[in-house]
Amino acid sequence: MGHSKIYLTILTLTTVFFLSCNSNQTSNSKEQWFTHRGDLESSNYSGAEQIKVDNVKDIELAWSFNMNDMPDGSRAGLSQCTPIVVKGVMYTMSAKAILYALDAATGKQIWQFDPFNGQQGGGTVRGVAYWEKNGDSRILFGAGPTLIAVNAEDGKPITDFGKNGAVDLRIGLRDDPSDLFTALTSPGVIYEDLYIVGGRLEDLYGSPPGYIRAYNVITGELTWTFHTIPKPGEPGYETWPKEAYKTAGGANNWAGMSVDTKRGLVFASLGSPSYDFYGADRLGQNLYGNCVLALDAATGDYVWHYQTVHHDLWDYDLPAPPNLVTLKKDGIDIDAVAQITKQGFVFVLDRDTGEPIFPIEEKSVPESFMPGEKAWPTQPFPTRPLPFARQYMTVEDLNDVSAENNLALQKQFDSLRYEGMYTPPDLKGTVMIPGTRGGAQWGGAAFDKETNTLYIRSMDVAELITIVERDPAKIKATSTIEQGGNLYKNYCAACHGANRQGNGAVFPELTNVKSRLSKEIAKTKITGGVGQMPGFSRALTDDEIESLLAFLYEEEDRVISEEAASTSQNDKIEYYNISGYTTWIDQSGNPAIKPPWGTLHSLDLSSGEYNWQVPLGNNPELQKDGAPLTGLEGKSGPIVTAGGLIFIGGAEDKLLRAIDKSNGQTLWEYELPAMANATACTYEVGGKQYVSISVGGTTENPSGSVMAFALK
């Protein structure tokens, strides 16, 4: 539901001064890829046109840079970092979260900076930010819970920024910093001399709120804070239980933000409140969870919001920053915000007021049967554009790779609760489509400024929600292995699998963990978090962590005391989803529903109509004779160029593709050494255009690489 703007400040003189002395520009030039998503408007667009439709077949590998910062035998890293390119220098981060500066024309290393000083390191980092003023140029990025600033020229820490070049992002998030997990998976955005950040939090009971904060780029001092779970007297406080700001968590911006420098506004896409799948302790609409939020960039003051999911029970976070777009309606140019969602919607909102450009209807959705839960009775459904992802399925949509597997899927489907999208989690299990990973994901959309066209990648697979009850009175264990198994089921199985089989490259299998990882390192990761995994120091006692390790490392079973058997961290009944974040598959490991499983869409934003929609990627083993491509799952996003091309990778076929933006036809593809689970970038150096992408690790080179392509 839309809300009126409270006020809007036009910073005319300030903006003119800012643009004259600060090279952080609003629109991307063809020479540079200035920010994580090309420009502050999150367009993923470049004016480069040397590589175009009629010559893209002639591009080849220009250079490749191997990171080589992980020991031999390490598990292959999965880099998600989009490089930025400024003045011929590329800045990027490895899967181990080490920062590199490279010559963007040759790939030769200029310098590197290890924020972990040779220690374990790691964590998902999707980009860095660049700031320059009066000859002072800096790179700002996140490493673990820390915001770091280094000199862009030599990679040395800016010692007068924060404490010796670093700011602890855990400080100021309501709770004891020593117990918190937070990380900048997506970089913040620059506005004048401010670095505005959100951050990833643990998606668990007891998570803190995900405040949006602005730090002074020069000093590292905190300038302003916006409370995403409102305090008394702040707009939205009434949408939560009384004093929920003291206990509720989440509603964080992990996907990134966009900036309109002319209006002096920053736009954030917010995630769901915690816990993601059960909200009896947070009854209400839950602002600002799942909101497009506009703030005064200089002060952090509220301007407007639009909530895309009320009282989220499905982890339908807004997965990417809003695209700042201009479209035509009734012959008039309208500045707008286009927000893609995991559900497959595009919410197109007026940039000044947050009011919908196309009508949006509140429709009734199913009620919850969970104890104490009250699902919100309606959800917003845009009437236009139509959804870009599948939002409904029947038994006819189950895959028919084999009759035996199809019959098993039918029996499973019939045993679960399913009443369409927004069917609440249930103790009997629930089918969910789109799943927690979309629809759209963190790769975001690309906006073609020439044609007012939005290009969107979608995943089109189903997911299961399997809710289990964690009653401390019922799960007390008598031995370490029994307790560790119970804890694994509740806290780990959703990502690493019920049988510890893992989930692709993101969540490793744990059946052989003791052969590749010391128990001490594993304990550090469980306690403090790493990569996509949050830390569990707040959720588990020291004794419980030891029991979980005993289970994982198959140690000798030991009788535990009554005190150790109790769950002293939390004595309340809790409900957990133990099958989230994974594709629903059949007995042979195939997606449970028929293809396509991944699609690329071209959307005319002015009309709200799709120009074309094509499967993206292919599994030839599952493609039936004469049938269209199967499409493949993928999280990275497209970029679009003035040369008439879309570049996109990120599927398990390991291909980087160039696609004709006018019709969706693939014109060029290149098989990379590993999956490029990152969005590409493009730039020009010395009059030559390059397309570059971060590539994941291999057995031979676990650190991964950065590769760049150009015309022969």
C-alpha positions as CSV (number, residue, x, y, z in Angstrom):
1,M,0.0,0.0,0.0
2,G,1.3,3.4,-0.9
3,H,2.1,6.2,1.5
4,S,2.3,9.9,0.8
5,K,5.6,11.8,0.8
6,I,6.3,13.8,3.9
7,Y,8.7,16.2,2.3
8,L,11.2,16.4,-0.6
9,T,14.4,18.5,-0.6
10,I,15.9,19.7,-3.8
11,L,19.6,20.3,-3.3
12,T,20.3,22.5,-6.4
13,L,23.3,24.5,-5.3
14,T,24.8,21.6,-3.3
15,T,24.4,19.2,-6.2
16,V,26.2,21.6,-8.6
17,F,29.1,21.9,-6.2
18,F,29.1,18.2,-5.6
19,L,29.3,17.4,-9.3
20,S,32.0,20.0,-9.9
21,C,34.5,18.7,-7.3
22,N,33.5,15.0,-6.8
23,S,33.9,12.5,-9.7
24,N,31.1,10.2,-8.3
25,Q,28.8,10.7,-11.3
26,T,25.1,9.9,-11.6
27,S,25.4,8.3,-15.0
28,N,28.0,5.8,-16.2
29,S,30.3,6.9,-19.0
30,K,31.4,4.4,-21.6
31,E,35.0,4.5,-20.3
32,Q,34.2,3.6,-16.7
33,W,32.1,1.2,-14.7
34,F,32.0,3.6,-11.8
35,T,29.9,1.7,-9.2
36,H,28.7,-1.8,-8.4
37,R,25.8,-1.5,-10.8
38,G,27.3,0.8,-13.3
39,D,26.0,4.1,-11.8
40,L,24.2,5.4,-8.8
41,E,20.9,4.8,-10.5
42,S,21.6,1.0,-10.5
43,S,21.1,0.8,-14.3
44,N,23.6,-1.9,-15.2
45,Y,23.9,0.2,-18.4
46,S,26.9,1.4,-20.4
47,G,27.1,3.8,-23.4
48,A,30.0,1.7,-24.8
49,E,29.2,0.7,-28.4
50,Q,32.4,-0.6,-29.9
51,I,31.3,-4.2,-29.4
52,K,27.9,-4.4,-31.1
53,V,25.5,-6.9,-32.7
54,D,27.4,-7.3,-35.9
55,N,30.9,-7.9,-34.5
56,V,30.3,-9.5,-31.1
57,K,31.1,-12.9,-32.6
58,D,34.7,-11.7,-33.0
59,I,35.4,-10.9,-29.3
60,E,38.0,-13.2,-27.6
61,L,39.7,-13.5,-24.2
62,A,42.0,-10.4,-23.8
63,W,43.4,-11.2,-20.4
64,S,42.8,-13.3,-17.3
65,F,44.0,-12.7,-13.7
66,N,44.2,-15.6,-11.2
67,M,43.8,-14.5,-7.6
68,N,46.0,-17.2,-6.1
69,D,45.1,-16.2,-2.5
70,M,43.8,-19.5,-1.3
71,P,45.9,-22.5,-0.3
72,D,46.1,-25.5,-2.6
73,G,43.4,-28.0,-1.7
74,S,40.9,-25.4,-0.6
75,R,37.3,-25.7,-1.5
76,A,36.7,-23.7,-4.7
77,G,35.7,-20.2,-4.0
78,L,32.5,-18.7,-5.5
79,S,33.1,-15.1,-6.4
80,Q,30.1,-12.8,-6.7
81,C,32.0,-9.5,-7.1
82,T,31.3,-7.1,-10.0
83,P,34.5,-5.2,-10.7
84,I,34.4,-1.4,-10.9
85,V,36.7,0.5,-13.3
86,V,37.8,4.1,-12.8
87,K,40.5,5.9,-14.8
88,G,41.8,2.6,-16.3
89,V,42.1,0.8,-13.0
90,M,39.9,-2.1,-12.0
91,Y,39.1,-2.7,-8.4
92,T,37.7,-6.1,-7.4
93,M,37.6,-8.6,-4.6
94,S,38.3,-12.3,-4.6
95,A,36.2,-15.1,-3.1
96,K,38.4,-14.8,0.0
97,A,37.4,-11.1,0.2
98,I,40.9,-9.8,-0.6
99,L,40.9,-6.5,-2.5
100,Y,42.8,-6.1,-5.8
101,A,43.7,-3.2,-8.1
102,L,44.5,-4.2,-11.7
103,D,45.4,-2.5,-14.9
104,A,42.0,-2.7,-16.7
105,A,43.7,-3.0,-20.1
106,T,46.1,-5.9,-19.3
107,G,45.0,-7.5,-16.0
108,K,48.4,-6.8,-14.4
109,Q,48.2,-6.5,-10.6
110,I,48.9,-3.0,-9.3
111,W,48.4,-3.8,-5.6
112,Q,46.4,-6.0,-3.3
113,F,45.1,-5.5,0.3
114,D,44.3,-8.3,2.7
115,P,41.8,-7.0,5.3
116,F,42.3,-10.2,7.4
117,N,46.1,-9.9,7.7
118,G,46.7,-13.5,6.5
119,Q,44.0,-15.1,8.6
120,Q,41.1,-17.2,7.5
121,G,39.1,-14.5,5.8
122,G,36.3,-15.1,3.3
123,G,32.7,-14.0,3.0
124,T,30.4,-12.9,0.2
125,V,31.3,-9.5,-1.2
126,R,29.5,-8.3,-4.4
127,G,31.4,-5.1,-5.0
128,V,33.3,-2.1,-3.7
129,A,32.7,1.7,-3.8
130,Y,35.0,4.5,-5.1
131,W,35.1,8.1,-3.8
132,E,37.3,11.0,-5.0
133,K,37.5,14.6,-4.0
134,N,40.3,17.2,-4.3
135,G,42.9,14.6,-5.3
136,D,41.9,12.2,-2.4
137,S,40.6,8.9,-3.8
138,R,39.4,6.0,-1.7
139,I,38.0,2.5,-2.0
140,L,35.4,1.5,0.6
141,F,34.3,-2.0,1.1
142,G,33.2,-4.6,3.7
143,A,35.2,-7.4,5.1
144,G,33.4,-9.5,7.7
145,P,31.7,-7.0,10.1
146,T,34.1,-4.2,9.2
147,L,33.9,-1.2,6.9
148,I,37.3,-0.4,5.5
149,A,38.7,2.5,3.6
150,V,42.0,2.3,1.6
151,N,43.9,4.7,-0.7
152,A,42.9,3.9,-4.3
153,E,46.4,4.8,-5.5
154,D,48.4,2.4,-3.4
155,G,46.0,0.2,-1.4
156,K,47.2,1.5,2.0
157,P,44.6,1.9,4.8
158,I,43.4,5.4,5.4
159,T,44.6,5.6,9.0
160,D,42.4,8.6,10.0
161,F,39.3,6.8,8.9
162,G,37.6,5.2,11.9
163,K,40.2,3.3,13.8
164,N,43.3,2.7,11.7
165,G,41.1,2.6,8.5
166,A,38.3,0.5,9.8
167,V,34.8,0.9,11.4
168,D,33.0,-1.9,13.3
169,L,29.5,-2.2,11.7
170,R,28.2,-4.1,14.7
171,I,28.3,-1.1,16.9
172,G,25.0,0.7,16.9
173,L,22.8,-2.2,15.9
174,R,20.9,-2.2,19.2
175,D,22.5,-5.3,20.8
176,D,25.8,-6.3,22.2
177,P,28.3,-6.0,19.3
178,S,30.3,-9.0,20.4
179,D,27.3,-11.2,19.8
180,L,26.3,-9.9,16.4
181,F,26.7,-11.1,12.9
182,T,26.6,-8.5,10.1
183,A,28.4,-8.1,6.7
184,L,28.3,-5.9,3.7
185,T,27.5,-8.5,1.0
186,S,26.5,-5.6,-1.3
187,P,28.5,-2.4,-1.2
188,G,27.0,0.8,0.1
189,V,26.4,3.9,-2.0
190,I,28.2,7.3,-2.1
191,Y,26.3,10.6,-1.7
192,E,28.6,13.6,-1.4
193,D,30.9,12.8,1.5
194,L,28.6,10.1,2.9
195,Y,28.9,6.3,2.5
196,I,25.4,4.9,3.1
197,V,25.2,1.2,4.0
198,G,22.8,-1.5,5.0
199,G,24.1,-5.0,5.6
200,R,23.3,-8.7,5.9
201,L,22.2,-10.1,9.3
202,E,21.5,-13.6,10.6
203,D,18.1,-14.8,9.5
204,L,17.3,-16.2,13.0
205,Y,15.3,-15.6,16.0
206,G,16.9,-12.8,18.0
207,S,18.4,-11.0,15.0
208,P,18.9,-7.2,15.5
209,P,17.2,-4.7,13.3
210,G,18.9,-3.8,10.0
211,Y,19.4,-0.1,10.5
212,I,20.4,2.0,7.5
213,R,23.4,4.2,8.3
214,A,25.6,6.9,6.8
215,Y,29.3,7.3,7.6
216,N,31.5,10.2,6.8
217,V,33.8,9.1,4.0
218,I,36.7,11.2,5.3
219,T,36.5,10.4,9.1
220,G,34.4,7.2,9.3
221,E,32.1,8.9,11.8
222,L,28.5,7.9,11.9
223,T,26.4,10.7,10.5
224,W,22.8,9.4,10.6
225,T,20.8,6.3,11.3
226,F,17.4,5.3,10.0
227,H,15.5,2.7,12.2
228,T,14.0,0.1,9.9
229,I,12.0,-1.2,12.9
230,P,10.5,2.1,14.1
231,K,10.9,3.4,17.6
232,P,8.1,5.2,19.5
233,G,7.0,8.4,17.8
234,E,8.5,7.3,14.4
235,P,6.3,6.6,11.4
236,G,5.4,2.9,11.2
237,Y,5.7,2.1,15.0
238,E,2.0,1.2,15.1
239,T,2.5,-1.6,12.6
240,W,4.4,-3.8,15.2
241,P,3.5,-5.1,18.6
242,K,4.2,-2.5,21.4
243,E,8.0,-2.0,21.9
244,A,8.8,-4.5,19.2
245,Y,11.9,-2.4,18.4
246,K,13.5,-3.8,21.5
247,T,13.2,-7.5,20.4
248,A,12.3,-7.7,16.7
249,G,14.9,-8.0,14.0
250,G,15.7,-8.0,10.3
251,A,14.1,-5.5,7.9
252,N,17.6,-4.9,6.6
253,N,19.0,-3.7,3.3
254,W,21.3,-6.4,2.1
255,A,20.7,-6.0,-1.6
256,G,22.1,-2.5,-2.1
257,M,20.7,1.0,-2.8
258,S,20.3,3.6,-5.5
259,V,20.8,7.4,-5.4
260,D,19.1,10.3,-7.1
261,T,21.7,13.1,-6.6
262,K,19.4,15.8,-8.2
263,R,16.7,15.1,-5.7
264,G,19.1,14.3,-2.9
265,L,17.3,10.9,-2.3
266,V,18.6,7.4,-1.5
267,F,16.4,4.5,-2.3
268,A,16.7,1.2,-0.4
269,S,15.1,-2.2,-0.9
270,L,14.5,-3.9,2.4
271,G,14.4,-7.5,3.5
272,S,11.9,-9.4,5.6
273,P,11.7,-9.3,9.4
274,S,13.1,-12.2,11.3
275,Y,12.3,-15.0,11.8
276,D,11.5,-15.3,8.1
277,F,8.9,-18.1,8.2
278,Y,7.1,-17.5,11.6
279,G,5.9,-14.2,12.9
280,A,3.7,-14.8,15.9
281,D,6.1,-12.5,17.9
282,R,5.8,-9.7,15.4
283,L,2.1,-9.6,14.5
284,G,1.2,-6.7,12.3
285,Q,2.1,-5.2,8.9
286,N,5.8,-4.9,10.0
287,L,7.1,-1.7,8.4
288,Y,9.7,-1.2,7.0
289,G,10.1,-4.9,6.2
290,N,9.9,-5.6,2.4
291,C,9.7,-1.9,1.6
292,V,11.0,0.3,-1.2
293,L,12.2,3.1,1.1
294,A,13.1,6.7,0.1
295,L,15.2,8.7,2.5
296,D,16.8,12.2,2.4
297,A,20.4,11.2,1.6
298,A,21.9,14.0,3.6
299,T,20.0,13.5,6.8
300,G,18.4,10.0,6.7
301,D,14.9,11.5,7.2
302,Y,11.9,9.5,6.0
303,V,10.4,10.7,2.7
304,W,8.2,7.8,1.5
305,H,7.8,4.0,1.4
306,Y,5.9,1.3,-0.4
307,Q,5.5,-2.1,1.1
308,T,5.6,-5.0,-1.3
309,V,4.8,-7.8,1.2
310,H,2.8,-7.3,4.5
311,H,4.0,-9.4,7.5
312,D,6.3,-11.5,5.4
313,L,6.3,-15.3,6.1
314,W,8.1,-16.4,2.9
315,D,11.5,-14.7,3.0
316,Y,10.3,-12.6,0.1
317,D,13.1,-10.0,0.6
318,L,13.5,-7.3,-2.0
319,P,16.5,-8.9,-3.7
320,A,18.1,-6.1,-5.6
321,P,18.3,-2.3,-5.4
322,P,15.6,-0.3,-7.2
323,N,16.3,0.8,-10.8
324,L,15.9,4.6,-11.2
325,V,14.1,4.8,-14.5
326,T,12.4,7.3,-16.8
327,L,9.3,6.2,-18.7
328,K,6.7,7.8,-20.9
329,K,3.0,7.8,-19.9
330,D,0.4,9.8,-21.9
331,G,3.3,11.5,-23.7
332,I,4.9,12.8,-20.5
333,D,8.3,11.7,-19.1
334,I,8.0,10.3,-15.6
335,D,10.9,9.7,-13.3
336,A,10.2,6.5,-11.5
337,V,11.5,3.6,-9.4
338,A,11.3,0.1,-10.7
339,Q,11.6,-2.6,-8.1
340,I,11.8,-6.2,-9.1
341,T,10.8,-8.9,-6.5
342,K,11.3,-12.6,-5.8
343,Q,7.6,-13.1,-6.5
344,G,8.1,-12.0,-10.1
345,F,6.5,-8.6,-9.8
346,V,7.8,-5.2,-11.0
347,F,6.5,-2.4,-8.8
348,V,6.8,0.9,-10.8
349,L,6.5,3.8,-8.4
350,D,6.7,7.6,-8.8
351,R,10.1,8.7,-7.7
352,D,8.9,11.8,-5.8
353,T,5.9,10.3,-4.0
354,G,6.1,6.5,-4.1
355,E,2.6,6.3,-5.7
356,P,2.1,3.5,-8.2
357,I,2.4,4.4,-11.9
358,F,0.2,1.4,-12.8
359,P,-2.7,0.3,-10.6
360,I,-2.0,-2.2,-7.8
361,E,-4.7,-4.2,-6.1
362,E,-4.8,-5.6,-2.6
363,K,-6.1,-9.2,-2.9
364,S,-7.1,-11.7,-0.3
365,V,-4.6,-14.5,0.5
366,P,-4.8,-17.7,2.5
367,E,-4.8,-17.6,6.3
368,S,-2.2,-19.2,8.6
369,F,-2.9,-22.3,10.7
370,M,0.4,-22.0,12.7
371,P,-0.1,-21.6,16.5
372,G,-0.3,-17.9,17.4
373,E,0.3,-16.7,13.8
374,K,-1.9,-14.2,11.9
375,A,-1.0,-13.9,8.3
376,W,-1.9,-10.5,6.8
377,P,-5.2,-10.9,5.0
378,T,-4.2,-9.2,1.8
379,Q,-1.1,-8.7,-0.4
380,P,-0.4,-6.2,-3.2
381,F,-0.7,-7.4,-6.8
382,P,0.4,-5.1,-9.6
383,T,-2.0,-5.1,-12.5
384,R,0.8,-4.2,-14.9
385,P,3.4,-5.2,-15.7
386,L,2.3,-8.8,-15.5
387,P,4.5,-11.2,-13.5
388,F,7.7,-12.2,-15.1
389,A,8.0,-15.5,-13.1
390,R,5.7,-18.4,-12.6
391,Q,3.4,-17.8,-9.6
392,Y,1.1,-20.8,-9.7
393,M,1.4,-24.5,-10.4
394,T,-0.8,-27.6,-10.6
395,V,-0.1,-31.3,-10.7
396,E,0.2,-31.0,-14.5
397,D,3.3,-28.8,-14.0
398,L,5.2,-31.6,-12.2
399,N,8.1,-32.9,-14.3
400,D,7.6,-36.1,-16.3
401,V,11.2,-37.1,-16.8
402,S,10.1,-40.6,-15.7
403,A,6.7,-42.1,-14.8
404,E,8.1,-43.3,-11.5
405,N,9.4,-39.9,-10.4
406,N,6.3,-38.2,-11.6
407,L,4.1,-40.5,-9.5
408,A,6.3,-39.8,-6.4
409,L,6.1,-36.1,-7.0
410,Q,2.3,-36.3,-7.3
411,K,2.0,-38.1,-4.0
412,Q,4.3,-35.5,-2.3
413,F,2.4,-32.6,-3.9
414,D,-1.0,-34.0,-2.6
415,S,0.4,-34.3,0.9
416,L,1.4,-30.7,1.2
417,R,-0.6,-27.5,1.7
418,Y,-0.8,-25.4,-1.5
419,E,-3.4,-22.6,-2.2
420,G,-1.3,-20.6,-4.6
421,M,1.2,-17.8,-3.9
422,Y,1.3,-16.6,-0.3
423,T,0.2,-20.0,1.1
424,P,1.6,-19.6,4.7
425,P,4.1,-22.0,6.1
426,D,2.4,-25.0,7.8
427,L,3.3,-28.0,9.9
428,K,2.1,-30.3,7.1
429,G,4.6,-28.7,4.7
430,T,3.9,-26.1,2.0
431,V,4.7,-25.7,-1.7
432,M,6.2,-22.3,-2.6
433,I,6.5,-20.9,-6.1
434,P,8.4,-18.7,-6.6
435,G,10.8,-19.8,-3.9
436,T,12.9,-17.9,-1.5
437,R,15.5,-17.3,-4.3
438,G,13.0,-16.0,-6.8
439,G,11.8,-14.9,-9.3
440,A,14.4,-12.2,-9.3
441,Q,17.6,-12.4,-7.3
442,W,20.5,-10.2,-6.2
443,G,21.8,-9.8,-9.8
444,G,19.1,-7.3,-10.4
445,A,17.7,-5.8,-13.6
446,A,19.4,-3.8,-16.3
447,F,17.7,-0.6,-17.6
448,D,18.3,0.5,-21.2
449,K,18.3,4.3,-21.1
450,E,17.9,4.5,-24.9
451,T,14.7,2.6,-25.1
452,N,13.2,2.6,-21.5
453,T,13.5,-1.1,-21.5
454,L,14.1,-3.3,-18.4
455,Y,15.9,-6.6,-18.7
456,I,15.2,-9.1,-16.0
457,R,16.5,-12.6,-15.2
458,S,14.2,-14.9,-13.4
459,M,14.4,-18.3,-11.8
460,D,11.4,-20.5,-12.3
461,V,11.6,-23.3,-9.8
462,A,9.5,-24.4,-6.9
463,E,10.5,-24.8,-3.3
464,L,9.2,-26.6,-0.2
465,I,8.7,-25.1,3.3
466,T,9.1,-27.8,5.9
467,I,8.3,-26.5,9.4
468,V,9.5,-28.3,12.5
469,E,8.7,-27.4,16.1
470,R,11.6,-26.8,18.4
471,D,10.2,-27.3,21.9
472,P,13.0,-27.2,24.5
473,A,10.8,-29.4,26.8
474,K,10.7,-32.1,24.1
475,I,14.1,-32.1,22.5
476,K,16.4,-32.4,25.5
477,A,19.0,-35.0,24.7
478,T,21.0,-37.4,26.8
479,S,24.1,-37.6,24.6
480,T,26.3,-35.3,22.5
481,I,25.5,-37.0,19.2
482,E,21.7,-37.0,19.9
483,Q,21.8,-33.3,20.8
484,G,24.1,-32.4,17.9
485,G,21.7,-34.2,15.5
486,N,18.8,-32.3,16.8
487,L,20.6,-29.0,16.5
488,Y,21.8,-29.8,12.9
489,K,18.2,-30.5,11.9
490,N,16.9,-27.2,13.3
491,Y,19.8,-24.9,12.4
492,C,21.8,-26.4,9.5
493,A,19.6,-28.8,7.4
494,A,17.8,-25.9,5.5
495,C,21.1,-25.0,3.8
496,H,23.3,-28.1,4.0
497,G,20.6,-30.7,3.5
498,A,18.9,-33.2,5.7
499,N,21.6,-35.7,4.9
500,R,24.5,-33.2,4.9
501,Q,24.6,-33.5,1.2
502,G,25.0,-29.7,0.6
503,N,23.4,-27.5,-2.0
504,G,25.7,-26.9,-5.0
505,A,28.6,-24.4,-4.7
506,V,27.0,-22.1,-2.2
507,F,26.4,-24.5,0.7
508,P,29.0,-27.3,0.9
509,E,28.3,-30.9,1.8
510,L,29.3,-31.8,5.3
511,T,29.6,-35.6,5.1
512,N,33.4,-35.4,4.9
513,V,34.0,-32.1,6.7
514,K,36.5,-33.7,9.1
515,S,38.8,-34.6,6.2
516,R,39.1,-31.0,4.9
517,L,38.5,-28.7,7.8
518,S,39.9,-28.6,11.3
519,K,37.4,-28.7,14.2
520,E,38.8,-25.4,15.5
521,I,38.2,-23.6,12.2
522,A,34.7,-25.1,11.9
523,K,33.9,-23.9,15.4
524,T,35.1,-20.4,14.4
525,K,32.8,-20.4,11.4
526,I,29.8,-21.7,13.3
527,T,30.3,-19.1,16.0
528,G,31.1,-16.1,13.9
529,G,29.7,-16.9,10.5
530,V,31.3,-17.0,7.1
531,G,30.2,-16.4,3.6
532,Q,26.4,-17.0,3.3
533,M,26.3,-18.5,6.8
534,P,25.5,-16.3,9.8
535,G,27.2,-16.8,13.2
536,F,25.3,-18.8,15.8
537,S,26.9,-17.5,19.0
538,R,23.6,-15.9,20.0
539,A,21.4,-18.9,19.1
540,L,23.5,-21.7,20.6
541,T,25.3,-22.2,23.9
542,D,28.9,-23.2,24.0
543,D,27.9,-26.8,25.1
544,E,25.4,-26.9,22.2
545,I,28.1,-25.9,19.7
546,E,30.4,-28.6,21.0
547,S,27.6,-31.2,20.6
548,L,26.9,-30.0,17.0
549,L,30.7,-30.4,16.3
550,A,30.6,-33.9,17.8
551,F,27.8,-34.8,15.5
552,L,29.5,-33.4,12.4
553,Y,32.9,-34.8,13.2
554,E,31.5,-38.2,14.2
555,E,33.1,-38.2,17.6
556,E,32.6,-40.8,20.3
557,D,29.2,-40.3,21.9
558,R,29.2,-38.9,25.4
559,V,26.5,-38.6,28.1
560,I,25.8,-34.9,28.8
561,S,24.6,-33.3,32.0
562,E,21.1,-32.0,32.6
563,E,22.5,-28.5,32.5
564,A,24.2,-29.0,29.1
565,A,21.1,-30.7,27.7
566,S,19.0,-27.7,28.3
567,T,18.6,-24.9,25.8
568,S,19.6,-22.1,28.0
569,Q,19.9,-19.6,25.1
570,N,16.2,-19.8,24.5
571,D,13.5,-21.7,26.4
572,K,10.6,-20.7,24.1
573,I,8.9,-23.0,21.5
574,E,10.2,-22.0,18.1
575,Y,9.4,-23.1,14.5
576,Y,12.1,-23.6,11.8
577,N,12.0,-24.2,8.1
578,I,14.4,-27.0,7.5
579,S,14.1,-27.2,3.7
580,G,14.4,-23.5,2.6
581,Y,16.7,-22.0,0.0
582,T,16.8,-25.1,-2.1
583,T,15.0,-26.2,-5.3
584,W,12.3,-28.8,-4.9
585,I,13.7,-31.9,-6.8
586,D,12.5,-35.3,-7.7
587,Q,14.1,-38.6,-6.7
588,S,16.7,-38.3,-9.4
589,G,17.7,-34.8,-8.5
590,N,15.8,-33.0,-11.3
591,P,13.7,-29.8,-10.7
592,A,10.3,-30.9,-9.6
593,I,8.5,-28.8,-12.1
594,K,8.7,-28.7,-15.9
595,P,11.0,-26.2,-17.6
596,P,11.8,-23.5,-18.3
597,W,13.8,-23.1,-15.0
598,G,15.4,-19.8,-16.0
599,T,14.2,-17.0,-18.3
600,L,15.4,-13.6,-19.6
601,H,12.7,-10.9,-20.1
602,S,12.6,-7.7,-22.0
603,L,10.0,-5.3,-20.5
604,D,8.8,-2.0,-22.1
605,L,8.4,0.1,-19.0
606,S,6.3,2.8,-20.7
607,S,3.6,0.3,-21.8
608,G,4.1,-2.3,-19.1
609,E,4.2,-5.0,-21.8
610,Y,6.9,-7.6,-22.5
611,N,8.8,-7.3,-25.8
612,W,10.2,-10.9,-25.5
613,Q,10.8,-13.7,-23.0
614,V,13.3,-16.4,-23.8
615,P,14.7,-19.4,-21.8
616,L,18.2,-18.6,-20.5
617,G,20.6,-21.6,-20.5
618,N,20.0,-25.2,-21.3
619,N,20.3,-28.7,-19.9
620,P,20.6,-30.9,-23.0
621,E,20.1,-34.1,-21.0
622,L,16.6,-32.9,-19.9
623,Q,15.6,-31.1,-23.1
624,K,13.0,-33.1,-25.0
625,D,13.3,-33.5,-28.8
626,G,12.1,-30.4,-30.5
627,A,11.3,-28.7,-27.2
628,P,12.5,-25.2,-26.3
629,L,15.7,-24.7,-24.2
630,T,15.2,-25.8,-20.6
631,G,16.6,-22.6,-19.1
632,L,18.8,-22.8,-16.0
633,E,18.8,-21.3,-12.5
634,G,21.0,-18.3,-12.0
635,K,21.4,-15.4,-9.6
636,S,23.6,-12.9,-11.4
637,G,22.1,-10.2,-13.5
638,P,22.3,-8.8,-17.0
639,I,24.1,-5.7,-18.2
640,V,23.0,-3.8,-21.3
641,T,25.0,-1.6,-23.7
642,A,24.5,1.1,-26.3
643,G,26.0,-1.5,-28.7
644,G,22.7,-3.3,-28.7
645,L,23.9,-6.2,-26.4
646,I,23.1,-7.9,-23.2
647,F,25.9,-9.7,-21.4
648,I,25.0,-12.3,-18.8
649,G,26.6,-15.4,-17.1
650,G,25.9,-17.2,-13.8
651,A,24.4,-20.6,-14.8
652,E,25.7,-24.0,-14.2
653,D,26.6,-24.4,-17.9
654,K,29.5,-21.9,-17.1
655,L,28.7,-19.9,-20.3
656,L,29.1,-16.1,-20.6
657,R,26.6,-15.0,-23.2
658,A,26.1,-12.0,-25.5
659,I,22.5,-11.5,-26.4
660,D,20.8,-9.2,-29.0
661,K,18.7,-6.9,-26.8
662,S,16.2,-6.4,-29.6
663,N,15.0,-10.1,-29.8
664,G,16.7,-12.2,-27.1
665,Q,18.9,-14.1,-29.7
666,T,22.2,-15.4,-28.4
667,L,25.0,-14.1,-30.6
668,W,28.1,-15.3,-28.8
669,E,29.0,-17.5,-25.9
670,Y,32.2,-18.5,-24.1
671,E,32.7,-21.4,-21.7
672,L,34.4,-20.2,-18.6
673,P,36.6,-22.4,-16.4
674,A,34.0,-22.3,-13.7
675,M,30.6,-20.7,-13.0
676,A,30.6,-16.9,-13.1
677,N,28.2,-16.3,-10.3
678,A,28.6,-12.5,-10.7
679,T,27.3,-9.8,-12.8
680,A,29.7,-8.6,-15.6
681,C,30.9,-5.0,-16.3
682,T,32.1,-3.2,-19.4
683,Y,34.4,-0.3,-20.0
684,E,36.8,1.3,-22.4
685,V,40.6,1.8,-22.0
686,G,42.7,3.4,-24.7
687,G,39.7,3.4,-27.1
688,K,39.1,-0.3,-26.7
689,Q,36.0,-1.8,-25.1
690,Y,36.3,-4.7,-22.7
691,V,33.7,-7.0,-21.0
692,S,34.9,-8.4,-17.7
693,I,33.5,-10.8,-15.2
694,S,34.6,-12.6,-12.0
695,V,34.8,-16.3,-12.3
696,G,34.6,-18.9,-9.5
697,G,37.4,-21.2,-8.4
698,T,38.4,-24.7,-9.7
699,T,40.2,-27.6,-8.1
700,E,43.4,-26.4,-9.7
701,N,42.8,-22.7,-8.9
702,P,40.4,-22.5,-5.9
703,S,40.8,-18.7,-5.7
704,G,39.1,-18.0,-9.0
705,S,39.9,-15.3,-11.5
706,V,38.8,-12.2,-13.3
707,M,38.5,-12.5,-17.1
708,A,38.2,-9.7,-19.7
709,F,37.1,-10.0,-23.4
710,A,37.6,-7.6,-26.3
711,L,37.5,-7.6,-30.1
712,K,40.4,-9.3,-31.8
